[in-house]
Amino acid sequence: MAAVIDPKKELLKKRKKLIISPETALSTGSTMLNLAHTDHPRHGFVKGQYYELIGDSSSGKTWLSMTCFAEAQLNRHFQDYELHFFDVEEGALMDLEKFFGITVAEKIITHPCRTIQDYYRTLYDLLVVKKKKILYALDSQDALENAAAQKKFKEQKKAAESGEKEVGSYGDGKAKYHSENIRWVKSALRDTGSIGIVIMQTRDNPAAFGFQPKKVHSGGKSHKFYAAAEMWCSVGKPLMKLIRGKPRNVGSTCIVEVRKNRVTGKIGKGRSAVIPIYYSHGIDDTGSLVEFLIAEGGFEKVSDKPLLYKVPDTDFTGSKNQIIKFFEDSDSEELLQDMAAEVWNEIEAECELVNRKKRYE
């Protein structure tokens, strides 16, 4: 079923210079994650690429993938894209209209694929046969079954029940199937300007020694090799609010570390995005930016008790929550994004080697 690719033709194909712009890149829905990936506050996922979102359960992977669907409706260069959600886990049960808007709720095309074969056949029809511009998310790779493995299991079960000797392995063969098909998917994404997001679950690595990773993911190495970025999600501290004299859990913090980055090459825990997700609101982008600017000195602290900060270039002084309300009430979220980007890039500049002769001109 896989499309035949001429390696020589692919290597000789002239590549366009990558220019990150509103026309070529879509926001992830988190300004901090955009900065961690591209150093730009409003550009995250680039056209023609696919991305891995890897993480523990309840670490925000589905929220991030759904939020980028909503971002596509805000960017005029993506409004004509079809939104496809491969809901293998059937775990995205949140109120789509409430959190992502009625347009997204009505526009999402859900594919209840069960096998890896169904998944790639559907992508082939969309990207290669129909050549559609799509934004898709697979939730998740781990939940896909292999039709060949199912058949082998049934044969082994039948043999065991009849007293015959069982033959063959219980390996599911998904890694090999991914390796055989991911190349044409990457080419088709580039040809159509589409974007793919593949969600993966983490697994403990009992063989980890020294600096080896304590967590890994299934699906083989081909996904990582061809992905434009690997974003690892973990669960941070719970978000608590004092209600009727008792601390109540109202959300959780998602920490996203970019471990592979083909745009800037910058990776590591020091550039992780801390993203608050509230059960009643979803991703709190404004809150994450205010937290970042407070932590990095972007807002001058003017009082300890109570904790008050001054917003630069304004006469406004207030607490963290008051600053959040100030920017939301004045519809100044983009200004806040730019302020965070300025501080982020100042820090990045300070991380660079200075007064060094360039090796190449």
N, C-alpha and C positions, 0 to 999 in steps of 0.2 A: 504494500500500500504506500510505502514511503516514496516521496518524489526522488528522482535520480538527480544528483548534483554532480556537475563536472568540476572537480577540485581545481584544475588548471584555470578554467574560466572564472571561478570564484576568486582565485588569487590575483588574476590580472584585472579584475573589475575595479574601475577607478572609484575610490571612496570619496564621498563628499566630506569636507571639513565639518566637524561637529561644532555647531553654534548653539549654545544654550540660550533659549529665548522663550517668550510666551507661546510662540508658534511651534516650537520643537519639544517643549518640556511641560509636564503637568505637575502641579503641586501634589505632594503626598497627603495634604490635609493637615500636616504639622510643620510649622515654620522651622522649628528646631531640627526636625529630621531633614528638611530641605537643606538647611545650612550644613548639617553633618555630612550630607552626600555631595552637594554641589557648591557649597559656599554662597549660595544665593537664597534669599528668603522665600521666593515664590516658585522656584524650579526644583523638582524632585525626580520624577520618572521621565525618562527621555524616550521619544518616539523610536520605534524600531528595535526595542530592547525588551528583555524580560528580567524579572527580579525575583529573588528568593526572600520570603519572609519566614524566618525560622524561629521557633520559640516554644516555651512551655505552655501548658494549658492556661487559659485565662490571662495571657500576656498581651492581649490587644491586637493580635494579627488580623482577625476578621474585621475589627473596627477600622483598622488602617486601610484595608482593601476596600471596604464599603465607602469610607470617607473619600477616597480618591475618585470613586464614581460621582460623588456629589461635586467634587472640585471640577470635574469635566464639564459640568453644566454651567459653571461660572466662567470658564475659559472659552471664548468664542471659537477658538481653533480646534476645540474638541467636542463641541456641542452636537456635531453630526455623527459622532462615533456611536456605534452600537455598544451597549453594555452587556456583557455575558458573564454569568456567575455559575461556575461548576460546583454546585452545592452537594458534594459527595457525602459530607458528614451530616447534612441536614441540621446544622447547628446554628445557622444565622436566623434566630427566631425573634430578634428585636423588631420593634415597630419601625419599619423602613421610612414611612412617611414622616413620622415624628422626628427622627434623628437626621435624615438625609434629604427630606423634601419630597413632595408629591411627584415631581418630574422623574426623579430617580426611581421611586417606588413603581411607577407605571412603565418606565423604560427598561428596567432590568429584565433580561431574558435568562431564565433559570434552566440549567441543564442537569437533571438528576442522573448523571452518569454513574455507573457502578464499576465499570472495568476500565483499565488503562487503554484498551482497544477503542471503547466508545469515546473516550476523551480525545484521543488523537484523530479519530475519524471525524469527529465534530469540528475540531480545529482545521483539519484539512479542507473540509467543505467550506468553512468560513473564510480562511485565509488564502488558500490556493485555488479552489474552484471558483468561488464567488468574489474573491479579492476584496473583501470588505475591510473597512477601517474599524477596528474593534479595540475595546479596552476590556480585558478579561481577568478574572481571578479564579484560581483553582483552590478549593477549600475542602479537603487538602490532598496532597500527593499521597500521604500515608494511607488514606481511606480507600484509595483506588485498589480494586482487585485485578488479578490477571486471569483472563478467561482460560488460558492454557493451564495455569496452576489449578484452577477450579476443576478442570477436566481431569487432570492428573490425580487430584485428591479423590474424586469420585471413583476413579479406577482403583486406587489403593484401598478405599473404603470397601468397595465391592469384593476385592481380592481378600481382604482381612475377614470379611463376614462369611466368605465361602471357604475359608481355611487355606487359601492359596498364599504363596509367598508374595509379599509386597515388593514392588520394583520401583526404583526411581527416588528422586529427592523431593522434599517438601519445600525447597526454595521457590519463591514466587516468580523469579525471573524478571521483575519489574525494572531493575537497574539496566539490564541488557536491552529491554524494550525502549526505555528512555534514551539510551545511547544511540539506538538505531533511528530514532525519530526526531530528537531535539534539534538536529542540524537543519532540517528543512523548516522546522518551526521558526528558528532564528532567522533564516533567510526570508521566510514569508512575512515575519514581523517587520523586517527592514524594508521589504518591497512595498508593503501596504502602509507603513508608518504606524503600525499598531503597537500596543503595549500589553505585556502579559505579566501577571503576578502569580507566583506559585507559593502557596503556604505549605510549610513542612513542620512536623512535630519534632521535638528534640528527644534524644534517647541518651541515657547514662552510658558512659564509656568505662566499663569496669577495668579495661586494660590500660587506662591512662596512667602514664608514668612521667614524673618530672613536669616539663612544660607542655606535655601533650594535653589536648582539650579534654575537659571533664565531660563534655556533652558533644554528641554528634547527631547526624540525621541520616535517614535511610534514603534510598532512591539512586544510589550510585554517585560517581564523580562527574558525570556528564553535565548535570544541572549546574554545578558550581563552575565548571570550566566555561560554559557559554553564558552564564548570567552576567549582567552588567554590574550588579551589586548583590552582596549578601548582607541582609539586615537581620541581626539576631535580637529577638525580643525576650525580655525577662520581666518578672513581676517585682515591682518595687514596693515601697511602703503603702499601706492602705490610706485612703483619704478619709479623715474623721471630722465629724462636726458635732458640737455639743448641742443636744436637743433634749429639752425637759430635764436638764441636769445630768444627762448621761451622754458619753461619747458614742456616736453612731457611725457605722461604716457607710459612707455615701459614694464610694468609688475606689479606684486603685490607680497606681502609678505604673506606666509602661516605660521601661528603659530599653532603648533601641541602640545597639552598637553596630556600626557599619564595619564589617570585617573584610569585605572586598569592595573595591571602588574603582571603576574604570573611568570615571570622570576626572577626579582630582588625584586619585591614588592615596588620599589621606584616610587612614583607618585607626581604630583603637578606642579603648575605653574613655580616654580623655576627651573624645569628640562625640560621646554618646548623647542622644537626645532623650530628655526626661519629659514624658508626655502624661499629664493627668487625664484620666478618663472617668467621668461621673456617670453613675447609673441613670440619672435623670436628664443628662445633657449630652453625653458623648465626649469626644475629644475637646478639652478646654485649651485651645490654642492661645488665646489671650492670657490666660492664667500662667501657662508655661513660659511665655515671653517675659511677663512681669517677674516671675520667680528667677529667671535667668539674669535679667538686668539688675535685680537686687543683689543676687549672689556675686555678680561680676563688677559691682560698683557703678553700673550704668545710671542708677538713681542714687543721689546723695542722701545719706541718712542724716536727718536733722534732729531726731529725738529717739531716746531709748525707751522711755516709758511715758506714753505708748510709743511703739515703733512707728515712726513716720518718715516718709521719704519725699524728696522734691523731684518733680518731673522736669528735666532740663528744658530750657527755652520756654517755660511756662511759669505762671504764678501758682500752680497747683501743688499742694502738699497734702499727703494723706497716707493711710495705711495701705497694705497690699491690696486688700479687697476694694478700697476706695479708688485706688489707681486703676484697677481692672474696670470698675464701673465708669470711671472718667473717660477711658478710651472707648468703651462700648457705647456710652450715651452720646459721644460726639462723633461716632462713626469714623474713628481714627485708627482702626486696626492696622491699616497699611503703614501708617506713620510709625506705629509701635514695631511692626515687622522690620522697617528700615532702621530703627534705632537699635534693635537687637542685632541686625546684620552688621551694623557699623562696629559694635562692640566685638562681635564674633570675629570679624576680619581684622580688627586691631590685634586681637589675641593671636590669630593665625600669623600675622605679620611679625609679631614678636617671637614667634616660634621659628622663624626662618633664619638661616645662616646669613650673617651680614658681613660687608667688607671683604667678600671673597671674589676672586677673579673668576669670571665665567670660563668654563672649559671650552665651550663651543659658541661661535658667533653665527 
